[in-house]
Amino acid sequence: MQLKLTVNQILQLLMVYGGVEPDTTPPAFVAGYPTDGDEEPAGSKKVNVIVNSDEDAQLYAMVSKNSAQPDAADIKDEVADPDCLLYDNFALTANSPYIWTVDLSAVGGEDDTQYYIHMFLEDASVNQSSVITYVIKTPAAVVLPGPTFTTAEVQYDNLWVYLAFNEGVYGDAEHTTAIDKDDLSLTYTSNGSPLTNVTIAALNNSDNTSPRPGDTTFHVVLSLTGNNGLATGAETITITPKDGSSIFNLAGVAMAADATTGPLYLNDTMPPTITATSVSYLTDTTVQLNFNSNEAGTYYYLVYGIEDPAPDAVTIKDQGTAYAKGSGAALADANTVDVVGLVADTGYKAYLIVEDAEGNLSEVATFTIAPVPTITGATLDEDNYYIAVTFSEPVYGDASATTGIDKDDFIVTFAQNDGGVVSGASIRMVYNHLNATPVGGETEFKLFLKLENGPPSGAETIAISPKANSIYGGYGREQKLRQSSFELEPMCCRGWC
């Protein structure tokens, strides 16, 4: 029979029979080891572990998902273990720290995951240390950046926002669909504005067509509610993705849920408001336009003929041809504008706007520069029965142009003079050109006279003039006090009783 011995057994026999005591002391890990080495990059699935033995030894290790500690023999013999990712062994020099890079990238290791290294040491005399377990954790996964907003600009009329991303975006991780308005969220803050709400009405790409997969620039169409869609400039909107799984890049990485454009101020689209308009007549050829503006800015005006078609705001600002025109600083308060060089007793209309600092134009304010109704003709009939009176324009008995004139709207001045017989005169009644009571808006009248005593000798005179605040033109301007005088004709049978 043959005796078979291993090399280690032969060495031990030689030491015993050669007078040398065999080594029976197992190796051990130096105090403080194993320990962590430098951290590896995110996504590498690598961990550096520093190991150190108190004598020359071979390190045997198994990296596993299972915390249960196996036997040294199973580790050394690499017994199949379904939880094991990696077996490894290598030599250590006594008291020389060694950096062991545990690389799980090729064996199914996962990011940011805890693993267990079960290991032991074995020296040349086959002395083995106890199995120890060292816990490691792989680095976190590489966080790929998702899309970001690069530009967000509210357009001047607040109807849409120009929105740009740093890369092409998609509505799904498989990059097969385009984003739509429902992939975005808008937060509106009024900051005291009368504009009640702002929402996303539609989403177009920068060609103003439907978005395509991979587009980078868009027009976010806005819907503004309340205050006729006009903003004061105090309001803000903030655009974000709907959530963290609504907008993706080509790599399938989602835009962060907290990505934001930040607050975007709406533009001031509120035009100035003109109120309290009136006209003051300073001289026959100069008037003053009075108005209030709720905003400071620049006023512009044009003066047209009273029957001319009205200009629009742009024409007024452009200061085209007119009887008079001008511009100047408007206060956020009461304002007056002197208009000079007009023709006396002529009707005009002045049209005025105010433009604020943002270029918003007010509605056109209209000022009627009323013509003065004047008596253009007055004839005493040959029988002293009536005076035929003609005015320059239709006249009324009130500034609102709702009533006709009557006998009490005139002043009669009578003079008997030397040789006169008639002792007094007054107006009995007033008829219009239809020989009827005036209703307003007529130009021709008959003022029927009543003469006291008589008949007239021809020496007497009579003058008529309008009372103050009694006869008005169609635009509410009062007739100036002017007299028309007549000498009574000698008569023997009419006009005096």
Secondary structure, 3 states (H helix, E strand, C coil): CCCCCCHHHHHHHHHHHCCCCCCCCCCCECCCCCEECCCCCCCCCEEEEEECECCCEEEEEEEECCCCCCCHHHHHCCCCCCCEEEEEEEEECCCCCEEEEEECCCCCCCCCCEEEEEEEEECCCCCECCCEEEEEECCCCCCCCCCCEEEEEECCCCCEEEEEECCCCECCCCCCCCCCHHHEEEEEECCCCCCCEEEEEEEEECCCCCCCCCCCEEEEEEEEECHHHCCCCCCEEEEEECCCCCCECCCCCECCCCCCCCCEECCCCCCCCEEEEEEEECCCCCEEEEEEECCCEEEEEEEEECCCCCCCHHHHHHCCCCCEEEEEEECCCEEEEEECCCCCCCCEEEEEEEECCCCCECCCEEEEECCCCCEEEEEECCCCCEEEEEEEEEEECCCCCCCCCCHHHEEEEEECCCCCCCCEEEEEEEEECCCCCCCCCEEEEEEEEEEECCCCCCCCEEEEEECCCCCEECCCCECCCCCEEEECCCCCCCCCC
